[in-house]
Amino acid sequence: MKKIYIVEDDRQITQTVATFLKKWSFDVQAATDFQNVAEAILQYQPDLVLMDISLPLYSGFHWCSELRKQSDVPIVFLSSANDNMNILMAMNMGADDFIAKPFDLQILVAKIQAILRRSEMLPTNHRLNYQGFTLDLEAFEVVLKEQAVALTINESKILGMLFQ
């Protein structure tokens, strides 16, 4: 059973999404303490995180950044702040997708399933080699002749699939 963690301060949205995801056999937990979101997520070890941008205390961008320091769990932003700047910021901070509110629950589930399928395809070996290049999936870098280039998490995932 895949685990989904919801970080959303609107209780109605949280309840609606959680109930729908449970019908699709997902194990769902939601944030109740918006001061220790990253710790709660790391403790629960979800397969995917649904995150709002506007949250009490710290924004979803803050929590995404904190998570990316310790985890590559897929993150999908759910937000009504769907202007281009917020979408770009979310994706550049390491989000895997952005869904604008209001959204269709069936589309949400389809996107979750697609992201989970792709994340399962990632190799378990953290170093891959291809024609003299070495891709380090833990350090998020590619190396050629002792010269390393830093990568984003998404760039690492894409290169990982291409190297395979």
Secondary structure as UniProt FT lines:
FT   STRAND          3..7
FT   HELIX           11..23
FT   TURN            24..25
FT   STRAND          27..30
FT   TURN            34..35
FT   HELIX           37..44
FT   STRAND          48..51
FT   HELIX           60..68
FT   TURN            69..70
FT   STRAND          75..79
FT   HELIX           84..92
FT   TURN            93..94
FT   STRAND          97..100
FT   HELIX           105..120
FT   STRAND          127..130
FT   TURN            131..132
FT   STRAND          133..136
FT   TURN            137..140
FT   STRAND          141..144
FT   TURN            145..146
FT   STRAND          147..150
FT   HELIX           153..163
//
